[in-house]
Amino acid sequence: YTGRTQPPRLPQKYVLHVGTNADYKNIPLLLSVFSTLRRDNPSLILVKVGAPWTREQNTLIHTLQIESSIMYLGYIPRHFLPYVYTHARCLIFPSLIEGFGLPVLEAMSCGCPVAISDSTSLREIGGEHATLIDLTNPARGIARIQQILSRRSVYSQSRKISRMRAMYFSQTVQISKLYSVYTYIAKKQLPI
């Protein structure tokens, strides 16, 4: 994608990954999950925003025979990210470790359902509202993503729940919580 004034043209039905391709991002699992999802959704596309695939990742893409099912957008202007998140059926983010996982929160704030690894700090962000992917046995997470892709009611409910969960991290809510902590400390006369 090279445009700067128009949002990228996106496929009708796609799952999304946003970010780098560092080893801890667990791109092999992302590609494997996507390959499995395609079996029941042959028109499904994986849209990738961010760093280009590594040589090893390109080899895996070729091995899984999913080259024609991937749209690589590269780095896009930040003001187009909400558009990309909003139209995605699901963000798949199976990192092995994460500091915070901003793309997960960005996706949820746009109403994009998220599928995240169950063994990282991402769980704290997604809470029980995210689809969890067991890193050693992803079948249950894949089945849940399939429901999001195939059942309109599940997709709609997941979008609504994602937005509600993202509100938990809003600046107003966080300031209110911080104020409550300081009020508690002041009442107890605890040292800060």
Buried (B, 14 or more C-beta within 10 A) or exposed (E): BEEEEEBBEBBEEBBBBBBEBEEEBBBBBBBBBBBBBBEEBEEBBBBBBBBEBEEEBEEBBEEBEBEEBBBEBEEBEEEBBBBBBEBBBBBBBBBBBBEEBEBBBBBBBBBBBBBBBBBBBBBEBBEEBBBBBBBEEBEEBBEBBBEBBEEEEBBEEBBEBBBEBBEBEEEEEEEEEEEEEEEEEEEEEEEE
